[in-house]
Amino acid sequence: MINILKQYLTKKLTFKELYNLRGRVNDFKSILFRSDLSKLGEIHGTDKIIGHFYTQHYQHHFSPFRNKKIKLLEVGVGGYDDPQLGGNSLRMWKNYFHRGQIYSLDIHDKSLLQEDRIRIFKGSQVDFSFLSSMMEEVGSPDIIIDDGSHINEHVIDTFKFLFPHLNTGGIYVIEDMQTSYWESFGGDTSDLNNPKTMMNFFKSLTDCLNHKEFMSKGYKPSYYDENIIAMYFYHNMLFIYKGNNNEESNILVNNEKL
């Protein structure tokens, strides 16, 4: 009976009508699980729980934002070039951040997947003219997630552009960092110190946390020195916390031992 009803609705409804209907059904299923990201991920069919093990970490880091009016920007919608596929994680975020505004961008046109509180832009994550225009409309996000091309150079360049737009107190996330070791994505397994891989780029930023301890008289802190306050590496993913990194050394003054 259920299959017959599905077949009937598929014939009678447009894709957009059917997509919205499915969304409302999943929204209803989600009511009792709005604080459980793993369950929401299963309901909405996102690979952040089906295939990966990301939702447990998202739950830990994002729970303080859950009831706030946040802005979340996710790079990558999913579904490759099919305009009718993808958006599963966007719906998950919409249910978890029930007061939040969800934004996303994709190199393919995913406008059919837009709905209330979900806005999708079409453009490349390394087209900085496009990103500038998009950020003028979005404003400063509280959370940015890069689940885009996974090409090492793209991930690094996107971070360099978008991190300054992140609100102070916000979190920047990189997913699928396994491509740091895959040559087809610009990664490298033979030389684990290759500075062009995303792992080595982000590992180099861990020194920013301790810039007050550099014994270098007259040292001028970089933007990352001043604005990265914590970094959490997990299997294939990274969380970067933005804040005012101005905690003084207990020994040095102005990077000099007196």
C-alpha positions as CSV (number, residue, x, y, z in Angstrom):
1,M,0.0,0.0,0.0
2,I,2.8,2.4,0.9
3,N,4.6,1.7,-2.3
4,I,1.5,2.3,-4.3
5,L,1.0,5.6,-2.6
6,K,4.7,6.5,-3.4
7,Q,4.2,5.7,-7.0
8,Y,1.0,7.7,-7.2
9,L,2.6,10.8,-5.6
10,T,5.7,10.5,-7.8
11,K,3.5,10.7,-10.9
12,K,1.2,13.4,-9.7
13,L,3.6,15.8,-8.0
14,T,6.4,17.9,-9.4
15,F,9.9,17.3,-8.1
16,K,9.8,20.4,-6.0
17,E,6.4,19.4,-4.5
18,L,7.6,15.8,-3.8
19,Y,10.9,17.1,-2.3
20,N,9.1,19.4,0.0
21,L,6.7,16.6,1.0
22,R,9.5,14.3,1.8
23,G,11.2,17.1,3.8
24,R,8.0,17.7,5.9
25,V,7.8,14.0,6.6
26,N,11.4,13.9,7.7
27,D,10.9,17.1,9.7
28,F,8.0,15.4,11.5
29,K,10.2,12.3,12.2
30,S,12.9,14.6,13.6
31,I,10.8,16.3,16.2
32,L,11.7,14.0,19.0
33,F,15.4,13.9,18.1
34,R,16.3,17.5,17.5
35,S,19.1,17.4,20.0
36,D,20.6,14.1,18.6
37,L,22.6,14.8,15.5
38,S,23.4,11.2,14.7
39,K,19.7,10.4,14.7
40,L,18.9,13.4,12.6
41,G,21.6,12.4,10.2
42,E,20.1,9.0,9.8
43,I,16.6,10.5,9.2
44,H,17.8,12.9,6.6
45,G,20.2,10.4,5.0
46,T,23.5,12.4,5.2
47,D,26.8,10.7,4.8
48,K,28.1,12.6,7.8
49,I,26.7,9.5,9.7
50,I,26.1,7.1,6.9
51,G,29.7,6.3,5.7
52,H,31.5,8.7,8.0
53,F,31.5,9.1,11.8
54,Y,31.3,12.9,11.9
55,T,28.0,13.6,13.8
56,Q,29.5,12.5,17.1
57,H,32.1,15.2,16.9
58,Y,29.6,17.8,15.5
59,Q,27.4,17.0,18.5
60,H,30.2,17.7,20.9
61,H,31.4,21.0,19.3
62,F,28.1,22.4,18.1
63,S,25.8,21.8,21.1
64,P,26.4,25.3,22.6
65,F,25.0,26.8,19.4
66,R,21.9,24.6,19.1
67,N,19.3,27.0,20.5
68,K,20.8,30.2,19.1
69,K,19.9,32.2,16.0
70,I,23.1,31.3,14.2
71,K,24.2,31.4,10.6
72,L,25.8,28.3,9.2
73,L,27.5,28.1,5.8
74,E,28.4,24.8,4.3
75,V,30.6,24.5,1.2
76,G,29.2,21.7,-1.0
77,V,25.6,20.5,-1.3
78,G,26.2,17.0,-2.5
79,G,24.7,15.1,-5.4
80,Y,27.4,16.1,-7.9
81,D,25.9,17.6,-11.1
82,D,22.3,16.2,-10.5
83,P,20.1,19.3,-9.6
84,Q,17.7,17.0,-7.7
85,L,20.3,15.3,-5.5
86,G,22.0,16.5,-2.3
87,G,21.0,18.8,0.5
88,N,20.6,16.0,3.1
89,S,23.0,17.6,5.6
90,L,21.4,21.0,5.1
91,R,18.1,19.6,6.3
92,M,19.8,18.0,9.2
93,W,21.4,21.3,10.2
94,K,18.0,23.1,9.8
95,N,16.4,20.7,12.2
96,Y,19.3,20.8,14.7
97,F,19.7,24.5,14.6
98,H,15.9,25.2,14.8
99,R,16.5,29.0,15.0
100,G,19.3,29.1,12.6
101,Q,19.7,30.2,9.0
102,I,21.4,27.7,6.8
103,Y,23.5,28.7,3.7
104,S,25.4,26.6,1.2
105,L,27.2,26.9,-2.0
106,D,27.9,24.5,-4.8
107,I,29.6,24.6,-8.2
108,H,26.4,23.0,-9.6
109,D,22.9,24.6,-9.6
110,K,21.1,23.2,-6.6
111,S,18.4,25.9,-6.3
112,L,15.7,23.2,-6.5
113,L,16.7,22.2,-3.0
114,Q,16.2,25.6,-1.4
115,E,13.4,26.0,1.1
116,D,12.6,28.1,4.2
117,R,15.8,28.8,6.1
118,I,18.0,27.1,3.5
119,R,19.6,29.4,0.9
120,I,21.9,27.9,-1.8
121,F,24.3,29.8,-4.0
122,K,25.9,28.6,-7.2
123,G,29.6,29.2,-7.6
124,S,33.1,27.8,-7.0
125,Q,34.7,27.8,-3.6
126,V,37.8,29.3,-5.1
127,D,36.1,32.0,-7.1
128,F,36.9,34.9,-4.7
129,S,34.7,37.4,-6.6
130,F,31.8,35.1,-6.2
131,L,32.6,34.4,-2.6
132,S,32.8,38.2,-1.9
133,S,29.4,38.8,-3.4
134,M,27.9,35.8,-1.4
135,M,29.4,37.0,1.9
136,E,27.9,40.5,1.4
137,E,24.5,38.8,1.3
138,V,25.2,36.2,4.0
139,G,27.1,38.4,6.5
140,S,29.3,36.8,9.1
141,P,28.6,33.1,9.8
142,D,28.9,31.5,13.2
143,I,29.9,28.1,11.7
144,I,31.6,27.3,8.3
145,I,31.9,23.8,7.1
146,D,34.1,22.8,4.1
147,D,32.6,19.7,2.5
148,G,33.3,20.9,-1.0
149,S,35.8,19.7,-3.6
150,H,38.3,18.2,-1.1
151,I,41.1,19.3,-3.4
152,N,44.0,20.3,-1.1
153,E,44.7,23.6,-2.8
154,H,41.0,24.5,-2.8
155,V,40.5,23.7,0.9
156,I,43.5,25.9,1.9
157,D,42.6,28.8,-0.4
158,T,38.9,28.7,0.7
159,F,40.0,28.7,4.4
160,K,42.2,31.7,3.8
161,F,39.4,33.6,2.3
162,L,36.5,32.6,4.5
163,F,38.1,32.4,7.9
164,P,38.3,36.2,8.3
165,H,34.6,36.3,7.6
166,L,33.8,33.9,10.5
167,N,32.3,35.5,13.6
168,T,34.6,35.7,16.6
169,G,33.5,32.8,18.8
170,G,32.7,30.8,15.7
171,I,34.0,27.4,14.4
172,Y,35.5,26.5,11.0
173,V,35.3,22.8,10.1
174,I,37.2,20.8,7.4
175,E,35.8,17.5,6.4
176,D,37.3,14.5,4.5
177,M,40.9,15.4,5.2
178,Q,42.0,11.9,4.0
179,T,42.5,13.5,0.6
180,S,45.6,15.1,2.1
181,Y,47.2,11.7,1.3
182,W,45.7,11.2,-2.1
183,E,47.7,12.4,-5.1
184,S,44.6,12.8,-7.3
185,F,43.4,15.5,-4.9
186,G,46.9,17.2,-4.6
187,G,47.8,15.1,-1.5
188,D,50.9,13.2,-0.7
189,T,51.6,9.9,1.1
190,S,55.3,9.5,0.2
191,D,56.3,12.9,1.8
192,L,54.2,13.5,4.9
193,N,55.9,16.9,5.4
194,N,54.8,18.2,2.0
195,P,53.7,21.8,2.8
196,K,51.1,21.8,0.0
197,T,48.9,19.3,1.7
198,M,46.0,20.5,3.9
199,M,47.2,18.5,6.8
200,N,50.6,20.2,6.8
201,F,49.1,23.6,6.2
202,F,46.8,23.3,9.2
203,K,49.4,21.6,11.4
204,S,51.6,24.6,10.8
205,L,48.8,26.8,12.3
206,T,49.0,25.0,15.6
207,D,52.1,27.1,16.4
208,C,49.8,30.2,16.2
209,L,48.3,29.1,19.5
210,N,51.6,29.7,21.3
211,H,52.8,32.8,19.5
212,K,53.2,34.6,22.8
213,E,55.9,32.1,23.7
214,F,58.0,32.7,20.6
215,M,61.4,34.0,21.8
216,S,61.7,36.5,19.1
217,K,62.0,40.1,20.2
218,G,59.7,42.4,18.2
219,Y,57.7,39.5,16.8
220,K,54.6,40.7,14.9
221,P,51.7,38.3,15.3
222,S,49.9,37.1,12.1
223,Y,46.1,37.2,11.7
224,Y,46.0,33.5,12.5
225,D,48.2,34.0,15.6
226,E,45.7,36.5,16.9
227,N,42.5,34.7,15.9
228,I,42.9,31.0,16.4
229,I,42.3,29.8,20.0
230,A,41.9,26.1,19.6
231,M,42.2,23.3,17.0
232,Y,40.8,19.8,17.3
233,F,42.0,17.1,14.9
234,Y,39.9,13.9,14.4
235,H,40.0,11.1,11.9
236,N,39.5,13.0,8.6
237,M,38.2,16.2,10.1
238,L,39.3,19.3,11.9
239,F,37.6,22.0,14.1
240,I,39.2,25.4,14.3
241,Y,37.9,27.8,17.0
242,K,38.1,31.6,16.3
243,G,38.6,34.0,19.1
244,N,41.0,36.6,20.6
245,N,44.2,34.7,21.2
246,N,45.7,37.2,23.6
247,E,46.5,35.2,26.7
248,E,49.9,36.3,27.9
249,S,53.0,34.2,28.5
250,N,53.8,33.5,32.1
251,I,57.5,34.0,31.3
252,L,58.0,36.3,28.3
253,V,57.0,39.9,27.8
254,N,56.6,41.0,24.2
255,N,58.3,37.7,23.1
256,E,61.4,38.5,25.2
257,K,62.6,37.0,28.4
258,L,63.3,39.9,30.8
